[in-house]
Amino acid sequence: MKVTYRNKEWELPGGMTVRDVIRKVGLQPELVLAVRQGQLLTEDVIVQEDDHIKLVAVISGGLV
């Protein structure tokens, strides 16, 4: 599968969970969201060999 985050790209085998993919590329699962074809994925989804997963940084904020 192809995984992208900002200007980085990785090729990984399918058959692992989204959480495992995020860890495999060296990111923390709590800090990114995974998107496939415009759909948000939960961490327990198994990704396939032909998937293209885009990782997006979580941005939080609020009133102070």
N, C-alpha and C positions, 0 to 999 in steps of 0.2 A: 504494500500500500504506500501511497505517497502522503506524507505529513508535512504541513507547512506551518510556520510560526514566524510572523514578521517577514524578514528577508531570508530566513533559513528554510531548508528543505531536507527531508530524510526519506529514504526508502526502507520500509520495514516489512517483515512477513505478516500475513494476515493471521487470524485466529486468536488474537489476544484482546483483552478488554481495553476500553478507552483509558481507564486508569493506568494500566500497564504501558500503553503507548506513551502517555504523558511522562511517566517516570523514565521510560527507555530513552527519551530524547533529552532527559536531564532537567525537566521542569517539575514544579510541585503541583499536584492535582488541584489543590485549593486555589491556585492563582490563575488557572486558565479554564476556558470552556472549549468543548470540542463541537465542531459543526460539520455535518456531511450533507451536501446538496441543499444547503439552507436550513436544515433541521438540526436543532440542538440535541446532542446525544448525552445520555446519562453515563456515569462512569462504568456501569456494569455491561454496557453494550459490547458485543463481540464484533470487531471490525474484520472485514474480508480483504483478501489479497488485492482486489481491484478497486478498493475504496480510496477516495481522496479526502483526507481529514484536515480541516483547517483549525488551528488552535488560536484562540482569541484571549487576550489578557482580560482578566476581570478588573473592572474599575468600580470602586465604591466611593461613596462620598455622602455628605449629609450636612445638616445644619450644625453649627458649632455654638 
